[in-house]
Amino acid sequence: MPRAVVLNTASKANTTGGTFADTLSANSGDSLTIPNLQSGKGRILRMWGIDSDSVAEVAMTAGRVESVHDPQFGIRFNLQVAGLGGAGLVAGLPMLEPPNYIDVFTGDALTFTCTSTAADDIVVSWLTEYQDLPGVQAGFATWQSVINNRFTEIGVRCAPVASATPGAYGTSRAANADDTRWTGGRWYAILGFTVQIPVTTVSFKGPMWGNFRFGASAGGPFLYTDNYFLQLSQWFNEPLIPVFNGYDAGSVLLEVADGEASTSPKVDILAVECLNNPMVG
């Protein structure tokens, strides 16, 4: 079945403030609508967010009671600000963590409403798995398949910068723009990454993944991201480690979005170099 793992982000800079007075909008290139699926069903694997200025509460609603309990407040999440250094420093907080997940259904649309203080900046990102998204066959592997094909390990610098508008993605940067050591003909399984500065969301995108984003948070509680995709694969017992060929490194694009403007986290991509293609499915 055509399979995809898709990252979406919704945000709002300079909120009005008040009790559930603001609604987040999808970032450019992202969507709040669940696409048409052959099975009619997908699932959100992970979700994180931040209010970069003060405490906030986010309510996620949808049209199906099998997804969220009701259309009034659905699932409510608090975003605290006091821990891990305070406002403007945390970058991302967990909202939904494995092994828990949220079912989503064809044609439904997610809505995120927020309680905040006026002039806050709020960002929410989530990772959704679709087992049968028509027209897409994304390249992911299991950890066992990566081990079976392992040759060596590499860490490669890529330095995307967040937008000057809080919450929005900055300019995309190719995985070989700052470090060209990817080898053509070898296969690379991305286990995770590390950063110098916490950032809300790190996005990867390329034709080998259906030109959909996938990614992770590098907020304060998530700074063990060196094995992020490996752990996600093990939690759900599915091929969730992204794979690409070294010849295609220039087509692997990184973007970052943050609750603060123009954040430059300086991403080091951690990958296993494989002698053969470790992809499953």
N, C-alpha and C positions, 0 to 999 in steps of 0.2 A: 504494500500500500504506500502511496506517496506521503511521506512523513515530513513534518517541519516542527522546529522549535523557534518561537517568535517572541522577541522582546518588543514591548510597547511602553511608551511613556506619556503621561498627561501632566500638565503643569499650569500654574498661573503665577505671574509676577505681579507684585503690588496689589494684593487682595483688598477687597472692600472692607472685609472684617465683619464679624457678627456670627450668630448661630446658624450654621449651615447656609451662609449667605453667598458663598462663592462656589462655582462649578468649574472643575478643571477641564481644559481642552487638550485634545491629542496633539502631541508634538508633530512637526512637519515630517511627513513620511510614515507616521504611525496611525493607528486606528483604535477607536473604542468599540467597533462593531466586530462581532464574531463572523468569520467568513463561512461560505457554504461548504459543509463537510459531508463526505459520503456517509459517515456514521451519524452525523448530526451533532457530534459531541466532541469536546476537547476538555482540557483541564489546565488551570493555572497552577504551576509548580512552585512559584516563589513570588513574593511581592515585598517591596521596600519603599520607603519614602522619607521626606524631610520637610519640616518648616524651618527655614534657615534663621528665623528671627525670634520665634517664641513658641509656646506650646500650641498644638492644634489637634483637632479631631477630624477624621475623614470617614465618611459613610459611603460604601460601595453598594450600589443597587443594580439590579438587572430585572428582566421580565419574567424569569422562570423561578418558581419556588424551589425547584431542585438545585438551583445554583445558589441563590441567596434566599433567606427565609421570607422576606417581605419587601415590597417596593417602597416602604416608608424610609427606613434607615438601613435595611439590609444587614450588612456586616460593618460594624463600627470599629475603627482603629484609632488609638491615641498615638500622637507623635510628641514625645517629651523633648525637652531641650536642656535640662539641667545637668544631665550626666555627660561624661566623656569630654569635658572641656567647655561646655556651654554653647550658646548661640553662635552660629556661623562656623563651627568647628567639627560638628559630628558628621555632617554630609549625608548620611543615610541610616535609617533605622529599620529593623525587621518588622514586617506587617504579617507575612505568611511564610512559614518555614517548613521544609520537609520534615517528616513524611506526610504532613497534612497537605491538602490541595483543595481547589474549588472547581467544580464542574462548570463548564460553559457550553452553550448550545447554539447551533446554526441560526444566524439572523438576529440574535440577541445583541443588545448594545449595553455596555457598561456605563454607569454614571458615577462620578466621584464628586460629592459635595463636601464642603469643608467649613468647620468652625475655626476662626482664626482672629488675629488682631489686624487692624487696618495696616496696609502696606507690607504685609508678610509676603514671602515667596515660598510656594509649596510645589513639590515635585513628587510624583508617585510613578514607579516603574514596576512592571510585572512580566514574568516569563511564562508563556503558554505553550503547551505541547498539543499538536494536532497529529493524530495517527494517520489521517487520510485526507490531506489537503490536496485537492486536484491540481495537477500541473507542477507539483513540487516534489523533488526527491533530494532531500538535504543529506549532506555527508557527515554522519556521526558514527562513533565507534564505542565499543565497550572497553573497559580497562584490560580485560583478559586478552582481547584482540590486539590492543596496543602493546602489551607485554610480549605477546608472541612474535611481534614484528619489530621490536625495539632494537635500535642501533646505538643511539646516544641521546643526550638531552641538551637543549639549548635555551638560552634566555636572550631575547631580542628587544632592544629599545624602540618604542614608538611614542611620539610626543604630541598627541592631539590636545587641543585647548578648547574649553567650554565657551559657549556663546557669551557675548557681553550682556545678553538678556538672561537673567536667572531662570533656570529650568529648561531652556532651549538647548538643542545640540549645537556644538560649534562646527567648524569646518572639518570634513573628514580627512583622514591622513592614512596613506597606504602603509601596510605593515613593513615595507622595505624602504620607507622614506628616510629613516634615521639610522638604520643598521641593515646592511645588504647581505648578511651571511646565510640567508635561506639558500638551499641547494636545489636547483632544478632537477626534477625526476625523483627526488625523495619526498616522502609523505610526512606531514607534520600533524601530530595530535596535540591540540591546545589543552593543557591540563588546567591552566589558570593564568594568573598574572600577579604582579606586585606594583605598588605605586609609592611615590614619595609623599603625596599629599592626599588626604581623604577626598573622595569625590562621590557624588550621588550615584551616577550610572556610567559604566563603561560599555560601549556598544561595538560589536563586531558585525560586519556585513560583507557579503560577496556572492558571486554566482554559484559557488559550490554549496551554498545554503539557501538557494532559491531567491537571493537578493533580499531576504528578510533579515532584520536585525536579530541578534541574540546577544546575551551579555549578562552582566552582574553588577552588584553594588560594590563599591570600595569605600563605603562609609565606615565610621569608627568601629562598630561591632563586627564588620565583615573583613577586617584586615588580616585574615588568614586565607586570602584568595588564591594562594599559590596552587592549590588543588581544587579549586571551585568546581570545575566541570567534572573532574574525576569523582568527587564526592557526590555530586548531583546524580551521576550515572549509577553509583553504588546505592544511594538511597532508594532510587526508583527501579533498580535492577533493569535498566534499559540503556541502549546506546545513546549517550548524551554528551560524549566527548567530541567536539568539533574537529574535523580533519580537512586539510587542504594539501595540494601539491606545491612544492617549492617554486615551480614555474609560474604559479598563480599568485605569488606573494604581493605583486603590485595591485591585484584585484581585491585583496583583503583590506577592507577599510575600517579604521577605528574612529569612533566619535565619543565625546563625553558630554554629559549634561550634569549640571550641578545647581544646588540651591543658591550658590554665590556666582557672581559674574566672573568670566574669564579665568576660571581655575585651570591650572596646568599641572596635572598629576604625574606626568612622566611615567608612562606605562612600560613595564618590562614584561613581555609575553613569555610565558614558560611553556615549552613544548617538548614532546618526545619526537625525535627524528626516527622514522621507520623505514626499513629497507623495502617493504611492500605495503600495499594499500590495506590499512586495518579497518576500513569501513565495513559496517554491518548493515545489510538491507539495501 
